[in-house]
Amino acid sequence: MRRRIVLHALIETPMKTPALRPAALALLATLAAGNAAAATEPAATVQLEKKIDLLSQQIEAMKAELQQLKAQNQALSDQQQQTQQQVTQQQASADNGVKLWGYGEIYYDRPVHDTSATSADLARAVFGIGYNFDERTQFNSEFEIEHAVTSSSDPGEFEVEQFYVNHQFTDKMAGKAGLFLIPSGLINLSHEPTNFYGVHRNFVETLIIPSTWREGGVAVTGNTDAGLSWDVGLTTGVDLAKWTINPSEPPASANDLKDLAPLQASHQELAQASAQNLSQYLAVNYKGIPGFTAGASVFTGQSQFQKGLARNQRTTLWEAHTRWTPGQADLSAVYARGHISNTAEVNQLYPGAANPLPADFYGYYLQAAYNVWKRDSYRLAPFLRWERFNLGSRYDGVPMGFNANGQPTERVWTYGANFYLNPHVVLKADYQMFQQNSRFDRLDLGLGLNF
């Protein structure tokens, strides 16, 4: 409004002075321009506000994208941290922490002369747990479920197979205490199904050497640079009170022979074990030649059959074993013999016993296997095994009519093959022929694994 008044005044005022005309004209031009700018100001403001709104929207979108990228980066960081923790835990478990392992076996047995007795069995499932307290002290344990189901009305059992602490005193000597395996034969210390041929473990290392044989006690082990190792221990022994003088029925199959095997029926496994008299063992092995093993062991200790009876009754088992793996061949042999003293006093108490306590028992086998085919992780190894064993080769104190010179010696031929899918999984098949008890002849199929 002020601009209009001034402009009107200038227009109405006569230009008497010539010098004032240019100034007036200039002022008029300025006012006119200002008035034009004022007229266009609302349109510019609207355009500016639109640009500001657009920029605000773009900024908000960028902020949202930044938040999303930040969340993705955090998730990726958490995942990487979790992966690193898992790797660290795995390394700790492998190096100085918790260790897990296990093995298992499934059997299919078809008796040749009585196919109605064909059976299938999850014979055992074993889970091992270990822990490294430090680089010198370790804990090892194994828990075994036999025959799949364990209850008072089922045939299965749940057992603690090993539970001991091992300490490495020096690079050449160590000690252990707890429930551990007795170093006898070839299989007892390495009884996983991938380590032996045939569906079932051989009879010599099942009936004469009661694999898997474990006792509770303490032991010291050592080795030399020349390949010689030794193991000496003080443990619980056998309890002959477990011996069944009069079985309810004769064995129906070869698997039932365990009930008639002296050490298989009487070793204690640290289950409320009688420890009045402890046993001792000594084992030595030589592995100084690549692919060759030779060793021997002896286990001996006193056992009381009944309270006040046969106080000096001693059970002794000694064995010798060897294994040689030249090229693709695998050759092995085991001889084991046991003796129980003062059995006459026990047997005279049961003159009509169907199963007297034997004074002597023994067994041995020869076995040969050969890798006939290998490709990648697959391997096929046929084998042949000949066994001879007697669960009662001599008796003392038996009545007239019972053969004091012992039972007939059983001879068993086993033909079969192991097919390895890889070093940890094996399929097995074999056929067993019994000379004395031909009704035990059978075809066996099996699956074994360890990890």
Backbone torsions as a table, in degrees:
resi	resn	phi	psi	omega
1	MET	NA	-38.7	179.5
2	ARG	-63.9	-38.6	179.9
3	ARG	-63.7	-38.7	-179.6
4	ARG	-65.9	-39.9	179.4
5	ILE	-63.0	-46.0	-179.8
6	VAL	-63.3	-43.8	-179.6
7	LEU	-62.7	-41.5	179.0
8	HIS	-64.2	-40.2	179.3
9	ALA	-63.1	-40.7	-178.8
10	LEU	-67.5	-37.9	-178.6
11	ILE	-69.5	-40.5	-177.6
12	GLU	-74.7	-25.8	-177.0
13	THR	-78.0	126.8	178.2
14	PRO	-66.8	142.5	179.3
15	MET	-89.3	80.7	-178.6
16	LYS	-76.0	-31.2	-177.4
17	THR	-100.8	121.0	-178.4
18	PRO	-61.0	-31.7	-175.9
19	ALA	-68.4	-22.3	-177.7
20	LEU	-82.8	-14.4	-175.7
21	ARG	-63.6	-45.4	178.4
22	PRO	-61.7	-40.5	-179.6
23	ALA	-63.9	-39.9	-180.0
24	ALA	-66.7	-41.5	178.3
25	LEU	-61.6	-40.8	179.2
26	ALA	-64.1	-41.6	179.6
27	LEU	-65.0	-39.7	177.7
28	LEU	-61.3	-41.2	179.0
29	ALA	-62.9	-42.4	-179.4
30	THR	-63.6	-45.7	179.8
31	LEU	-62.7	-38.5	179.3
32	ALA	-64.5	-41.0	178.3
33	ALA	-65.0	-43.9	179.3
34	GLY	-61.6	-38.5	179.5
35	ASN	-66.4	-37.2	177.7
36	ALA	-65.7	-41.2	178.5
37	ALA	-63.7	-39.5	179.4
38	ALA	-64.2	-33.1	-179.9
39	ALA	-68.9	-31.9	-178.6
40	THR	-91.8	-2.4	-175.5
41	GLU	-62.3	-42.8	-179.3
42	PRO	-62.2	-39.0	179.4
43	ALA	-64.1	-42.3	179.3
44	ALA	-64.5	-38.4	-179.5
45	THR	-63.5	-41.2	179.6
46	VAL	-62.7	-42.9	179.5
47	GLN	-64.4	-40.0	-179.7
48	LEU	-64.6	-42.2	179.6
49	GLU	-63.6	-37.5	176.8
50	LYS	-61.8	-42.6	178.9
51	LYS	-63.0	-40.3	179.7
52	ILE	-63.7	-41.9	178.5
53	ASP	-62.4	-41.5	179.1
54	LEU	-63.2	-42.9	177.9
55	LEU	-64.1	-37.5	179.1
56	SER	-63.6	-42.2	178.4
57	GLN	-62.9	-42.7	178.8
58	GLN	-63.7	-40.0	179.0
59	ILE	-64.5	-41.9	178.5
60	GLU	-62.7	-41.7	177.8
61	ALA	-62.6	-41.6	178.1
62	MET	-64.4	-39.5	178.1
63	LYS	-62.6	-41.6	178.6
64	ALA	-63.5	-42.5	178.1
65	GLU	-63.3	-40.0	178.6
66	LEU	-63.5	-40.5	177.5
67	GLN	-63.3	-40.7	178.4
68	GLN	-65.1	-44.3	177.2
69	LEU	-62.2	-38.7	179.2
70	LYS	-63.8	-42.6	178.4
71	ALA	-64.8	-41.3	178.4
72	GLN	-64.2	-41.9	178.7
73	ASN	-63.9	-37.8	179.2
74	GLN	-67.2	-41.7	178.0
75	ALA	-62.8	-42.7	178.2
76	LEU	-63.9	-39.5	178.3
77	SER	-65.1	-41.9	178.2
78	ASP	-63.6	-41.0	178.9
79	GLN	-63.4	-43.8	178.9
80	GLN	-64.1	-39.3	179.1
81	GLN	-66.3	-40.6	177.4
82	GLN	-63.7	-43.5	178.0
83	THR	-60.8	-42.3	179.7
84	GLN	-64.6	-38.7	177.8
85	GLN	-64.6	-40.9	178.0
86	GLN	-62.7	-44.4	177.9
87	VAL	-61.2	-42.2	179.8
88	THR	-64.1	-42.0	178.2
89	GLN	-64.7	-40.9	178.2
90	GLN	-63.5	-41.9	177.9
91	GLN	-64.8	-39.6	179.0
92	ALA	-65.2	-39.7	178.5
93	SER	-64.6	-40.4	-178.8
94	ALA	-72.3	-34.5	-172.9
95	ASP	-92.4	-53.3	-173.4
96	ASN	-148.8	30.1	-179.6
97	GLY	-128.3	-142.6	-177.7
98	VAL	-73.4	140.9	176.8
99	LYS	-124.0	139.4	178.5
100	LEU	-126.6	140.6	176.2
101	TRP	-157.4	178.2	178.5
102	GLY	176.9	173.9	175.8
103	TYR	-159.5	165.7	179.6
104	GLY	-162.6	163.6	-177.9
105	GLU	-143.4	140.1	172.5
106	ILE	-122.9	132.5	-178.0
107	TYR	-114.5	146.1	166.4
108	TYR	-128.4	113.2	-176.7
109	ASP	-115.6	126.6	179.7
110	ARG	-124.4	100.1	177.1
111	PRO	-60.9	136.3	-175.5
112	VAL	-70.0	-38.9	-173.5
113	HIS	-97.3	-1.5	177.5
114	ASP	-151.1	78.1	-175.8
115	THR	-65.9	-16.6	177.4
116	SER	-66.9	-17.7	179.0
117	ALA	-92.6	11.6	177.8
118	THR	-58.8	136.7	-176.1
119	SER	-141.4	155.6	172.7
120	ALA	-127.4	141.2	-171.1
121	ASP	-151.0	132.0	165.4
122	LEU	-80.5	88.7	-168.9
123	ALA	-60.7	-42.7	-179.7
124	ARG	-160.6	145.8	171.2
125	ALA	-132.1	118.9	-172.7
126	VAL	-120.0	134.2	179.4
127	PHE	-125.2	127.0	-178.2
128	GLY	-108.7	139.4	177.1
129	ILE	-130.1	127.7	177.8
130	GLY	-132.3	165.1	178.6
131	TYR	-150.8	133.1	176.1
132	ASN	-95.6	107.3	177.5
133	PHE	-67.9	-38.9	173.7
134	ASP	-158.3	-171.4	-175.2
135	GLU	-70.2	-9.7	-179.1
136	ARG	-116.1	-18.1	-173.6
137	THR	-118.5	124.3	-177.3
138	GLN	-129.4	150.4	171.7
139	PHE	-116.8	135.1	178.9
140	ASN	-133.1	142.1	178.0
141	SER	-150.9	152.6	174.8
142	GLU	-139.2	136.6	-179.4
143	PHE	-122.7	128.0	-171.2
144	GLU	-119.9	134.4	171.2
145	ILE	-112.1	121.6	-179.8
146	GLU	-104.3	138.0	174.6
147	HIS	62.9	30.8	166.6
148	ALA	70.7	-45.4	-174.3
149	VAL	-125.4	130.9	179.9
150	THR	-119.2	122.1	174.4
151	SER	-166.3	176.0	-178.2
152	SER	-67.0	-22.1	-177.9
153	SER	-108.8	6.7	-179.5
154	ASP	-116.4	159.8	-177.2
155	PRO	-77.9	-10.9	-174.2
156	GLY	-72.6	161.4	177.1
157	GLU	-136.5	149.6	171.2
158	PHE	-115.0	123.5	-172.9
159	GLU	-132.9	150.0	168.7
160	VAL	-94.5	111.0	-174.5
161	GLU	-84.5	-35.2	176.9
162	GLN	-146.1	147.8	177.7
163	PHE	-166.1	91.7	-174.1
164	TYR	-152.1	162.2	175.6
165	VAL	-111.4	133.0	178.7
166	ASN	-116.9	133.2	179.2
167	HIS	-127.0	129.3	-179.9
168	GLN	-90.9	105.6	-179.8
169	PHE	-72.9	-46.7	176.5
170	THR	-137.9	-179.6	177.0
171	ASP	-65.9	-18.4	-175.6
172	LYS	-112.8	-3.7	-175.5
173	MET	-146.0	140.0	179.4
174	ALA	-142.3	164.0	177.1
175	GLY	-133.2	154.8	178.8
176	LYS	-143.7	154.6	179.7
177	ALA	-148.3	139.4	-179.6
178	GLY	133.7	-148.0	175.9
179	LEU	-101.1	115.7	-175.9
180	PHE	-142.5	169.1	-176.8
181	LEU	-78.0	143.3	176.0
182	ILE	-82.9	129.3	-177.0
183	PRO	-77.6	77.2	-177.6
184	SER	-128.7	128.3	178.8
185	GLY	76.2	-165.9	-178.5
186	LEU	-96.5	-29.9	-171.2
187	ILE	-92.6	-33.9	-168.6
188	ASN	-55.1	-39.1	179.3
189	LEU	-84.6	-20.6	-178.6
190	SER	-132.1	71.3	-170.5
191	HIS	-101.7	9.8	175.7
192	GLU	-63.3	146.5	-173.1
193	PRO	-62.5	-22.9	178.0
194	THR	-77.1	-7.4	-175.3
195	ASN	-100.6	-2.4	178.9
196	PHE	-139.2	159.5	-177.6
197	TYR	-94.3	143.5	179.9
198	GLY	97.6	154.8	-179.9
199	VAL	-65.3	-50.3	178.9
200	HIS	-97.7	154.1	171.4
201	ARG	-64.1	149.3	-176.4
202	ASN	-63.5	158.2	-174.2
203	PHE	-70.9	-35.6	-179.4
204	VAL	-61.8	-41.7	-178.9
205	GLU	-94.2	21.3	172.1
206	THR	-124.3	-42.7	-175.8
207	LEU	-95.9	-39.0	179.5
208	ILE	-88.3	-53.9	168.6
209	ILE	-94.4	116.5	-170.0
210	PRO	-80.7	62.8	179.1
211	SER	-65.0	133.8	4.5
212	THR	-90.2	115.3	-173.4
213	TRP	-96.2	119.8	177.1
214	ARG	-137.7	148.8	177.2
215	GLU	-141.1	163.8	177.9
216	GLY	-96.8	139.2	179.3
217	GLY	167.3	-154.5	178.7
218	VAL	-129.7	152.9	-178.5
219	ALA	-154.3	158.4	175.6
220	VAL	-127.3	133.3	179.5
221	THR	-123.2	155.4	179.4
222	GLY	-158.3	167.4	178.0
223	ASN	-150.4	163.8	179.9
224	THR	-124.1	165.0	178.4
225	ASP	-67.1	-18.6	-178.5
226	ALA	-81.6	-0.3	179.4
227	GLY	94.9	7.1	-179.7
228	LEU	-97.3	130.4	176.8
229	SER	-125.5	155.9	-179.1
230	TRP	-141.9	156.2	-177.4
231	ASP	-149.0	120.5	-179.2
232	VAL	-130.3	137.0	-174.8
233	GLY	-150.1	162.5	175.5
234	LEU	-123.0	117.1	-171.4
235	THR	-139.8	173.2	167.5
236	THR	-66.3	158.0	-176.7
237	GLY	-119.0	-148.5	-177.6
238	VAL	-93.3	154.6	177.0
239	ASP	-120.4	99.4	-175.5
240	LEU	-70.5	-7.5	174.4
241	ALA	-67.0	-16.4	177.0
242	LYS	-78.3	-9.8	-175.6
243	TRP	-67.7	133.5	-180.0
244	THR	-93.5	105.7	-178.0
245	ILE	-69.6	-38.9	-178.4
246	ASN	-127.4	90.9	178.1
247	PRO	-62.8	150.1	-179.0
248	SER	-69.5	-28.2	-179.9
249	GLU	-158.9	155.9	179.0
250	PRO	-69.5	161.5	-179.5
251	PRO	-63.4	132.9	-179.0
252	ALA	-87.1	-21.3	-179.8
253	SER	-150.0	174.6	179.8
254	ALA	-63.7	-28.2	179.1
255	ASN	-65.6	-26.1	-178.0
256	ASP	-79.8	-6.4	179.5
257	LEU	-65.3	-19.8	179.1
258	LYS	-58.2	-32.8	-178.7
259	ASP	-68.8	-17.2	-179.1
260	LEU	-105.6	3.8	-179.4
261	ALA	-90.8	124.5	-171.9
262	PRO	-54.3	-51.7	-176.8
263	LEU	-80.0	-31.9	178.1
264	GLN	-63.7	-33.4	-178.3
265	ALA	-85.1	-14.8	-170.3
266	SER	-125.0	-4.7	176.9
267	HIS	-71.9	151.5	-162.7
268	GLN	-101.6	-25.9	175.2
269	GLU	61.7	21.2	178.4
270	LEU	62.1	32.5	176.4
271	ALA	-101.0	91.8	-172.6
272	GLN	46.2	49.1	-172.5
273	ALA	-69.5	140.0	171.6
274	SER	-67.5	124.1	-174.8
275	ALA	-125.2	19.2	177.0
276	GLN	-62.0	-40.9	177.1
277	ASN	-119.3	120.8	179.5
278	LEU	-94.0	155.4	179.4
279	SER	-106.2	164.9	179.9
280	GLN	-129.2	151.2	175.3
281	TYR	-143.2	156.7	175.3
282	LEU	-143.0	132.1	178.8
283	ALA	-134.8	140.3	176.1
284	VAL	-132.6	145.8	178.0
285	ASN	-141.9	145.3	177.1
286	TYR	-120.8	124.4	178.7
287	LYS	-132.7	35.6	-176.9
288	GLY	-75.6	-14.0	178.5
289	ILE	-108.6	127.1	-179.0
290	PRO	-55.5	129.9	178.3
291	GLY	80.8	5.4	-176.4
292	PHE	-127.5	134.8	177.0
293	THR	-134.3	136.9	173.8
294	ALA	-143.7	137.3	-178.4
295	GLY	-163.7	175.6	179.3
296	ALA	-156.3	160.2	178.4
297	SER	-152.8	159.2	174.9
298	VAL	-140.0	138.1	177.9
299	PHE	-130.0	130.2	-176.8
300	THR	-150.4	147.8	178.1
301	GLY	-179.8	158.7	-179.7
302	GLN	-83.6	148.7	177.5
303	SER	-143.3	143.0	-179.0
304	GLN	-105.9	119.2	-177.7
305	PHE	-67.9	-50.3	173.6
306	GLN	-139.2	158.9	-179.0
307	LYS	-60.1	126.2	179.4
308	GLY	81.5	7.1	-176.3
309	LEU	-122.7	135.1	175.6
310	ALA	50.5	60.4	-175.5
311	ARG	-62.9	-28.5	-177.3
312	ASN	-104.2	27.3	-179.8
313	GLN	-73.7	121.8	-175.9
314	ARG	-122.2	137.0	176.7
315	THR	-111.1	129.0	-178.4
316	THR	-132.2	135.6	174.8
317	LEU	-132.3	128.2	173.1
318	TRP	-127.6	153.4	-178.1
319	GLU	-151.4	158.9	173.3
320	ALA	-134.3	144.7	-175.7
321	HIS	-147.0	156.9	176.6
322	THR	-153.9	152.3	176.7
323	ARG	-148.9	138.1	-178.8
324	TRP	-138.1	129.7	-178.6
325	THR	-123.2	73.1	177.0
326	PRO	-80.2	120.6	179.0
327	GLY	61.6	-125.2	-179.0
328	GLN	-91.6	-0.1	-178.3
329	ALA	-90.0	158.1	177.4
330	ASP	-142.5	106.8	-176.1
331	LEU	-115.7	135.0	-178.8
332	SER	-149.8	158.4	179.1
333	ALA	-155.5	145.8	178.1
334	VAL	-140.6	137.0	172.1
335	TYR	-126.5	130.7	-179.2
336	ALA	-138.7	140.2	179.3
337	ARG	-141.4	136.9	179.8
338	GLY	-123.1	155.1	179.8
339	HIS	-143.6	137.9	175.3
340	ILE	-122.4	123.3	-176.7
341	SER	-86.2	158.5	174.1
342	ASN	55.8	41.1	178.1
343	THR	-80.4	-18.8	-178.3
344	ALA	-61.2	-41.5	-178.5
345	GLU	-61.3	-35.3	178.8
346	VAL	-73.7	-48.3	-174.5
347	ASN	-66.0	-29.4	-179.7
348	GLN	-69.3	-19.1	176.5
349	LEU	-76.4	-17.1	-176.9
350	TYR	-130.4	73.1	-173.5
351	PRO	-63.6	-24.9	-179.5
352	GLY	-104.6	22.2	-174.3
353	ALA	-65.8	138.2	176.9
354	ALA	-81.9	-18.4	-176.7
355	ASN	-138.8	72.7	179.2
356	PRO	-60.7	160.6	178.3
357	LEU	-76.6	120.5	-176.3
358	PRO	-74.9	150.8	174.1
359	ALA	-87.4	-33.1	-179.1
360	ASP	-135.2	150.7	174.2
361	PHE	-155.6	152.1	-176.2
362	TYR	-160.0	171.6	175.2
363	GLY	-174.6	156.4	174.9
364	TYR	-155.4	160.6	177.1
365	TYR	-147.9	156.5	172.0
366	LEU	-124.0	137.5	-175.4
367	GLN	-142.3	140.4	177.2
368	ALA	-135.9	134.2	176.8
369	ALA	-135.0	158.0	-178.7
370	TYR	-149.8	133.5	176.7
371	ASN	-80.2	100.4	-176.0
372	VAL	-86.8	-17.9	-177.0
373	TRP	-153.4	134.6	177.1
374	LYS	-142.1	136.6	173.9
375	ARG	-154.9	122.8	-176.2
376	ASP	54.6	-122.4	179.8
377	SER	-92.5	-4.0	-179.5
378	TYR	-79.5	146.6	177.1
379	ARG	-154.2	135.7	177.8
380	LEU	-119.1	124.6	-175.9
381	ALA	-133.8	96.3	171.1
382	PRO	-68.0	155.5	-179.6
383	PHE	-148.3	161.7	175.8
384	LEU	-138.4	132.2	-179.4
385	ARG	-133.7	136.2	175.6
386	TRP	-119.3	124.5	-178.3
387	GLU	-123.5	150.5	175.2
388	ARG	-141.1	124.5	-178.5
389	PHE	-149.8	155.9	179.5
390	ASN	-144.1	118.2	-177.7
391	LEU	-80.6	-9.4	175.5
392	GLY	-154.4	80.2	-176.3
393	SER	-82.1	-13.8	175.8
394	ARG	-157.3	144.5	179.7
395	TYR	-129.2	146.9	173.9
396	ASP	-119.7	141.3	175.5
397	GLY	75.4	19.5	179.1
398	VAL	-86.9	151.9	-177.8
399	PRO	-73.2	169.5	176.0
400	MET	-61.1	143.5	-179.2
401	GLY	97.1	-17.8	176.1
402	PHE	-101.3	134.1	-174.2
403	ASN	-72.5	105.6	179.8
404	ALA	-68.7	-19.4	179.8
405	ASN	-80.8	0.8	172.1
406	GLY	105.6	174.6	179.1
407	GLN	-81.3	164.7	173.7
408	PRO	-63.0	143.8	180.0
409	THR	-79.6	129.9	179.0
410	GLU	-86.4	140.9	176.2
411	ARG	-126.3	132.8	-175.5
412	VAL	-131.7	128.8	170.5
413	TRP	-102.4	133.8	177.3
414	THR	-126.4	120.3	176.1
415	TYR	-112.6	135.7	-179.7
416	GLY	-174.9	-169.5	-179.9
417	ALA	-155.2	147.1	171.4
418	ASN	-108.0	129.7	175.6
419	PHE	-116.2	112.8	-176.1
420	TYR	-93.8	121.5	171.7
421	LEU	-72.9	-32.5	174.5
422	ASN	-165.1	178.1	-177.1
423	PRO	-61.9	-11.4	-174.6
424	HIS	-110.3	-9.3	-177.8
425	VAL	-132.9	129.0	-177.2
426	VAL	-136.0	139.2	171.0
427	LEU	-104.5	137.4	-174.2
428	LYS	-129.7	150.5	174.3
429	ALA	-149.8	138.3	176.1
430	ASP	-156.3	164.6	177.2
431	TYR	-129.5	129.0	-176.9
432	GLN	-116.8	133.8	179.5
433	MET	-119.8	125.1	-178.4
434	PHE	-106.1	132.9	-177.2
435	GLN	-79.2	-45.9	-177.9
436	GLN	-81.6	-44.9	-178.2
437	ASN	-113.7	76.3	-176.3
438	SER	-64.9	-19.0	176.6
439	ARG	-66.2	-13.3	177.4
440	PHE	-84.6	-7.7	-179.3
441	ASP	-52.6	139.1	-175.5
442	ARG	-157.9	159.1	171.6
443	LEU	-106.8	129.7	-176.9
444	ASP	-121.7	139.5	171.6
445	LEU	-126.5	148.0	-177.0
446	GLY	-155.4	157.5	173.2
447	LEU	-126.2	129.9	178.7
448	GLY	-133.1	149.7	178.2
449	LEU	-153.4	156.3	171.8
450	ASN	-148.5	152.6	-179.8
451	PHE	-146.3	NA	NA
